[in-house]
């Protein structure tokens, strides 16, 4: 029996979720999990990583040890045009 892969959210959806949560600031990556309840932690990390690789999202570890994400200027351009 083969496993069916879950469809990851598009990078544009990740950018839109970050904008909805934090606007032009940083939010915890864990807060994104509330926007995508069907995704597990690993799939969420993969979706965020894909947006980071495309230059749409910035990911940093905060002083509290948690991962934080923010939208880059390229991400804002994509968000505004879409």
N, C-alpha and C positions, 0 to 999 in steps of 0.2 A: 504494500500500500504506500502510495506516495503522499507526501504532505503538500498541501496547497499553500503557496506563499501569500502572505498578506500584502495587499497593495499599500505601499508607503505613500504618505501624503506628498504631494508635489512641493518643490521648494517654495513656490508662490504661496501655498497654504501655510507653510511654516512661517514665512515672512508676515502674512496677514495675521496669524495668531499672535506673534510677538508684538506687532503694532497694536492689536486689540488689548493686550495685557499691559504693555509697558510704554507704548507710544515711542518716544525717541530715547528711552532709557534702557537699562538692563533689567531682565527678569530671570528668575531661576529656571533652569531647564525643567525642573520638576513641575513648575506651574504649567508648562506646555502639555504635560501629561493629562491635565484636567480638560484640555481642549480636544485631545485625541484619546478618549477613553478606550477605544478598541485596540490601541497599540500597546504592546509591552514595552518595557524599558529599553530593551535592545533595539527594537524597531524604531523607537523614538530617537535613540542615539544615532542610528543609521540615517534617518530622515534629516536630522539636524546637521550631521556631518556632510551630507550631500549638499545642503544649502551653504555650508561653510566653504566647501570646495569650489562652488560656483561663485563665491565672493559676495553672496547676498546677506550672510549672517556672520557676526563676530562672536566667538565663543571664548570665554575666559573663566578661570577658576578664581572665585572670590576669596577674601580673607577668612571667610567661614568654612572654606573647603568645598563649597558647593559650586557646581558649574552654572555660569550665567551666560545669557545670550542677548544680543542686541542686533538691530538691523543696520547694515552698512549703507553708505550713500547709494551704491548700486542697487541694493535691496529696496531703498526708498523710491528710486527711479522706476523700478519694476512695479512696485506697489501702486504708485501714482498713475502709471500708464495703463494698469490693468483694471 
